[in-house]
């Protein structure tokens, strides 16, 4: 199993559609006893939260966010935790909105302190 996500900051490697997370969004992850949660913001996201579980290298969580347009939205995501050759962590994600139409895949990777 890849190392703990607790205290890590991750960012998308590519922009999603407008109004969604993008390369300027930062996720601050926490992990304890099989629970995972994160706060995120940046880009088109004013404030976001996610909460869920980790079993091995699989995360299963729900997310809710407030966009710069004043709208709120929520969804479900399943991620695989991958440890990169340089020791950083990558999450390979499959997500779907529950509050509106849409689904897709994305990748977020651990950023180094100077990239926060």
C-alpha positions as CSV (number, residue, x, y, z in Angstrom):
1,X,0.0,0.0,0.0
2,X,1.2,3.5,-0.8
3,X,2.0,5.8,2.0
4,X,-0.4,7.8,4.0
5,X,-2.1,10.9,2.4
6,X,-2.1,12.7,5.8
7,X,-0.6,16.2,5.4
8,X,-0.1,16.0,1.7
9,X,-1.0,18.7,-0.8
10,X,-2.1,17.5,-4.2
11,X,-3.1,19.3,-7.4
12,X,-4.7,18.3,-10.8
13,X,-2.2,17.7,-13.6
14,X,-4.7,19.1,-16.1
15,X,-7.7,21.5,-16.2
16,X,-11.2,20.0,-16.2
17,X,-14.2,21.9,-17.7
18,X,-14.9,25.4,-16.6
19,X,-16.4,25.6,-13.1
20,X,-14.5,22.5,-12.0
21,X,-11.2,21.8,-10.3
22,X,-8.1,22.7,-12.3
23,X,-4.3,23.1,-12.1
24,X,-4.7,26.1,-9.7
25,X,-6.8,24.0,-7.3
26,X,-5.0,22.7,-4.2
27,X,-6.2,19.7,-2.1
28,X,-5.0,19.4,1.5
29,X,-5.5,15.7,2.5
30,X,-5.9,14.1,5.9
31,X,-6.1,10.4,6.7
32,X,-6.7,8.5,9.9
33,X,-7.9,4.9,10.7
34,X,-9.3,4.3,7.2
35,X,-11.0,7.7,6.9
36,X,-9.8,10.3,4.4
37,X,-10.9,13.9,4.0
38,X,-9.6,17.1,2.3
39,X,-10.2,20.8,1.9
40,X,-9.7,22.3,-1.5
41,X,-9.8,25.6,-3.2
42,X,-8.4,27.6,-6.1
43,X,-9.2,28.3,-9.7
44,X,-12.9,28.1,-10.2
45,X,-13.5,26.6,-6.8
46,X,-14.0,29.0,-3.8
47,X,-14.3,26.2,-1.3
48,X,-14.6,22.4,-1.5
49,X,-14.6,19.5,0.9
50,X,-14.4,15.7,0.4
51,X,-14.8,12.9,2.9
52,X,-14.7,9.1,2.5
53,X,-12.8,5.9,3.2
54,X,-9.5,4.2,2.2
55,X,-9.1,0.5,1.8
56,X,-5.7,-0.4,0.6
57,X,-4.9,1.8,-2.3
58,X,-8.5,2.6,-3.1
59,X,-10.3,5.8,-2.0
60,X,-14.1,6.1,-2.1
61,X,-15.5,9.6,-1.3
62,X,-18.1,12.2,-1.8
63,X,-17.3,15.8,-2.5
64,X,-19.1,19.1,-2.4
65,X,-18.0,22.5,-3.6
66,X,-18.8,26.1,-4.0
67,X,-17.8,27.7,-7.3
68,X,-16.8,31.2,-8.2
69,X,-20.2,31.5,-10.0
70,X,-22.0,31.1,-6.6
71,X,-23.3,27.6,-7.4
72,X,-22.9,24.5,-5.3
73,X,-22.4,21.0,-6.6
74,X,-21.6,17.5,-5.3
75,X,-20.5,14.1,-6.5
76,X,-18.8,10.8,-5.9
77,X,-15.3,9.7,-6.7
78,X,-13.3,6.5,-6.6
79,X,-9.5,6.9,-6.7
80,X,-6.5,4.6,-6.9
81,X,-3.4,5.7,-4.9
82,X,-0.2,5.3,-6.8
83,X,3.3,6.0,-5.5
84,X,5.4,7.6,-8.2
85,X,9.1,6.7,-8.8
86,X,10.2,10.0,-7.3
87,X,8.3,9.1,-4.1
88,X,5.4,11.5,-4.6
89,X,1.8,10.3,-4.6
90,X,-0.7,10.3,-7.5
91,X,-4.4,9.7,-7.3
92,X,-6.0,8.3,-10.5
93,X,-9.7,9.3,-10.2
94,X,-13.0,8.3,-11.7
95,X,-15.8,10.7,-10.7
96,X,-19.4,11.6,-11.4
97,X,-21.5,14.5,-10.4
98,X,-24.6,13.6,-8.4
99,X,-26.1,17.1,-8.4
100,X,-25.8,17.7,-12.1
101,X,-25.0,15.7,-15.3
102,X,-21.4,14.8,-16.0
103,X,-18.6,12.3,-15.2
104,X,-15.0,11.7,-16.1
105,X,-11.5,10.8,-15.0
106,X,-8.7,13.0,-13.6
107,X,-5.3,12.7,-12.1
108,X,-4.0,14.7,-9.1
109,X,-0.4,14.5,-7.9
110,X,1.4,15.6,-4.8
111,X,3.0,19.0,-5.1
112,X,6.3,20.0,-3.5
113,X,6.3,22.9,-0.9
114,X,7.4,25.5,-3.5
115,X,4.5,24.6,-5.7
116,X,1.8,25.2,-3.1
